[in-house]
Amino acid sequence: ICKTGETQPGIATMTLGRDGATVVIKGVAARLCKNCGEEYVGESVTARRLKTASEAVRAGVQVDVRTYAAA
Protein backbone atom coordinates (compact mmCIF):
# COMPACT_ATOMS: atom_id res chain seq x y z
CA ILE A 1 0.00 0.00 0.00
CA CYS A 2 1.62 3.20 -1.16
CA LYS A 3 -0.09 5.59 1.32
CA THR A 4 0.26 8.47 -1.14
CA GLY A 5 -2.45 7.85 -3.70
CA GLU A 6 -6.11 8.76 -3.74
CA THR A 7 -8.80 6.16 -4.25
CA GLN A 8 -11.57 6.19 -6.81
CA PRO A 9 -14.54 3.90 -7.45
CA GLY A 10 -13.74 0.87 -9.56
CA ILE A 11 -14.16 -2.85 -10.08
CA ALA A 12 -11.97 -5.57 -8.56
CA THR A 13 -11.59 -9.33 -8.67
CA MET A 14 -11.48 -11.08 -5.28
CA THR A 15 -9.65 -14.39 -4.94
CA LEU A 16 -10.35 -16.27 -1.72
CA GLY A 17 -8.65 -19.50 -0.69
CA ARG A 18 -9.55 -21.82 2.17
CA ASP A 19 -9.09 -25.51 2.95
CA GLY A 20 -7.95 -26.33 -0.59
CA ALA A 21 -10.78 -24.39 -2.26
CA THR A 22 -10.31 -21.30 -4.43
CA VAL A 23 -13.21 -18.93 -5.06
CA VAL A 24 -12.78 -16.12 -7.60
CA ILE A 25 -15.40 -13.37 -7.65
CA LYS A 26 -15.22 -10.92 -10.57
CA GLY A 27 -16.82 -7.49 -10.82
CA VAL A 28 -16.69 -6.56 -7.12
CA ALA A 29 -17.28 -2.87 -6.39
CA ALA A 30 -14.16 -1.44 -4.74
CA ARG A 31 -12.09 1.68 -4.22
CA LEU A 32 -8.90 1.60 -6.28
CA CYS A 33 -5.73 3.56 -5.53
CA LYS A 34 -4.89 5.72 -8.55
CA ASN A 35 -1.19 5.51 -7.71
CA CYS A 36 -0.49 1.84 -6.93
CA GLY A 37 -3.70 0.03 -7.91
CA GLU A 38 -4.40 -1.38 -4.44
CA GLU A 39 -8.02 -2.51 -4.12
CA TYR A 40 -10.15 -1.65 -1.08
CA VAL A 41 -13.41 -3.57 -0.70
CA GLY A 42 -16.06 -2.44 1.80
CA GLU A 43 -16.72 -4.39 4.98
CA SER A 44 -20.27 -5.49 4.09
CA VAL A 45 -19.20 -6.66 0.62
CA THR A 46 -16.28 -8.57 2.13
CA ALA A 47 -18.54 -10.25 4.70
CA ARG A 48 -20.92 -11.45 1.97
CA ARG A 49 -18.06 -12.73 -0.18
CA LEU A 50 -16.52 -14.62 2.76
CA LYS A 51 -19.91 -16.25 3.34
CA THR A 52 -20.00 -17.27 -0.34
CA ALA A 53 -16.53 -18.81 -0.02
CA SER A 54 -17.48 -20.69 3.17
CA GLU A 55 -20.54 -22.14 1.43
CA ALA A 56 -18.37 -23.32 -1.46
CA VAL A 57 -15.95 -25.03 0.93
CA ARG A 58 -18.81 -26.80 2.71
CA ALA A 59 -20.14 -27.97 -0.67
CA GLY A 60 -16.75 -29.51 -1.50
CA VAL A 61 -15.94 -27.09 -4.32
CA GLN A 62 -12.27 -26.89 -5.30
CA VAL A 63 -12.45 -24.03 -7.83
CA ASP A 64 -15.38 -21.64 -8.29
CA VAL A 65 -15.47 -18.53 -10.51
CA ARG A 66 -18.43 -16.17 -10.14
CA THR A 67 -19.54 -12.72 -11.21
CA TYR A 68 -20.47 -10.48 -8.29
CA ALA A 69 -24.17 -9.80 -7.82
CA ALA A 70 -24.97 -7.02 -5.35
CA ALA A 71 -27.58 -8.01 -2.77
Residue, then its C-alpha position, 0 to 999 in steps of 0.5 A: i500500500c503506497k499511502t500516497g495515492e487517492t482512491q476512486p470507485g472501480i471494479a476488482t476481482m477477489t480471490l479467496g482461498r480456504d481448505g484447498a478451495t479457491v473462489v474467484i469473484k469478478g466485478v466486485a465494487a471497490r475503491l482503487c488507488k490511482n497511484c499503486g492500484e491497491e483494491y479496497v473492498g467495503e466491509s459489508v461486501t467482504a462479509r458477503r463474499l466470505k460467506t459465499a466462499s465458506e458455502a463453497v468449501r462446505a459444498g466440496v468445491q475446489v475451484d469456483v469462478r463467479t460474477y459479483a451480484a450485489a444483494 
